[in-house]
Amino acid sequence: LGGALGDAAGGPFEGKTAPVEVRWPNSLFVSDETQLTFATCEAIVASRSVLPEAIAESFARWHRERRITGVGSSVLKALVELEAGGH
């Protein structure tokens, strides 16, 4: 949860160049990185182990259920391929 909060608070500053005035943002959002982290954690807890197949299935299921938003083209391509049975 700490990583999710840090990601949400730091998101508005991503890609900015120094100097940046760092202040608490007016609104927080959950990034695709945090969503994928939650999907990873869900798979690890469910399988009680770190199984790449379980994590991939979790990613595909989250994508199918439209629980992952804001992804770039490379991640979207990977999710679509996972959902179609790719590696």
LODO-112322 format. One line per field, with one value per residue (C-alpha): residue number from 1; residue in one letter; x, y, z. Coordinates in Angstrom, 2 decimals. Each point is the difference from the previous one (the first is absolute). Example, Ala and Ser with C-alpha at 12.3 -4.5 7.8 and 13.67 -1.06 7.14 Angstrom:
residues 2
pos: (1,2)
code: (A,S)
X: (12.30,1.37)
Y: (-4.50,3.44)
Z: (7.80,-0.66)
//
This chain:
residues 87
pos: (1,2,3,4,5,6,7,8,9,10,11,12,13,14,15,16,17,18,19,20,21,22,23,24,25,26,27,28,29,30,31,32,33,34,35,36,37,38,39,40,41,42,43,44,45,46,47,48,49,50,51,52,53,54,55,56,57,58,59,60,61,62,63,64,65,66,67,68,69,70,71,72,73,74,75,76,77,78,79,80,81,82,83,84,85,86,87)
code: (L,G,G,A,L,G,D,A,A,G,G,P,F,E,G,K,T,A,P,V,E,V,R,W,P,N,S,L,F,V,S,D,E,T,Q,L,T,F,A,T,C,E,A,I,V,A,S,R,S,V,L,P,E,A,I,A,E,S,F,A,R,W,H,R,E,R,R,I,T,G,V,G,S,S,V,L,K,A,L,V,E,L,E,A,G,G,H)
X: (0.00,2.93,1.22,-3.46,-0.20,3.50,-0.82,-3.24,1.65,2.98,-1.97,-0.61,3.77,0.95,1.99,0.57,3.49,1.70,-0.61,-3.46,-2.07,-1.01,-3.34,-2.82,-2.25,-3.62,-1.18,1.51,-0.39,0.93,2.46,0.25,3.20,-1.91,-2.84,2.51,1.65,-3.37,-0.66,3.44,-0.67,-3.41,1.60,2.73,-2.49,-2.39,2.73,2.05,3.05,1.61,-1.19,0.48,-2.99,-2.27,1.21,-0.55,-3.51,-0.72,1.15,-2.18,-3.02,0.43,0.28,-3.07,-1.94,1.24,1.69,3.23,-0.15,2.47,2.48,2.42,0.09,2.61,-1.85,-3.32,1.52,1.31,-3.37,-1.89,2.44,-0.27,-3.78,0.24,2.17,3.45,3.03)
Y: (0.00,2.31,-0.52,0.79,3.20,1.04,-0.74,1.99,2.96,0.00,-0.61,3.68,0.61,-2.93,1.12,3.52,1.46,1.74,2.23,-1.20,1.53,-3.04,0.31,-2.35,-0.31,1.13,-3.38,-3.47,-2.68,-3.65,-0.59,-3.05,-0.93,-0.14,-1.96,-2.56,-0.16,-0.78,-2.68,-1.48,0.00,-1.61,-2.82,-0.58,-0.12,-2.29,-2.47,0.41,0.16,2.11,-1.81,1.85,-1.85,1.15,3.59,-0.08,-1.39,2.71,2.67,-1.50,-0.21,3.58,1.15,-2.00,1.53,3.48,0.51,1.30,3.47,2.52,-2.46,0.83,-1.79,-2.60,-1.04,-0.04,-2.26,-2.36,-0.11,-0.70,-2.78,-1.49,0.03,-1.80,-2.72,1.37,-0.03)
Z: (0.00,0.66,-3.55,-1.36,2.03,-1.08,-3.63,0.19,1.72,-2.37,-3.19,-0.80,0.06,-2.26,-3.01,1.32,-0.07,2.89,1.72,1.02,2.75,2.01,1.75,0.87,-3.08,0.18,-1.23,-0.01,-2.65,-0.22,-2.81,-2.22,1.86,3.29,-1.62,-1.33,3.42,1.60,-2.63,0.76,3.76,-0.55,-2.00,2.59,2.87,-1.90,-1.04,3.21,-2.23,-2.69,-3.13,-3.30,-1.48,2.84,-0.34,-3.77,0.51,2.55,-2.47,-2.74,2.31,1.22,-3.62,-1.02,2.92,-1.02,3.36,-1.56,-1.50,-1.36,-1.47,-2.78,-3.32,1.02,3.14,-1.88,-2.67,2.68,1.79,-3.23,-0.85,3.51,-0.23,-3.36,1.57,-0.84,2.25)
//
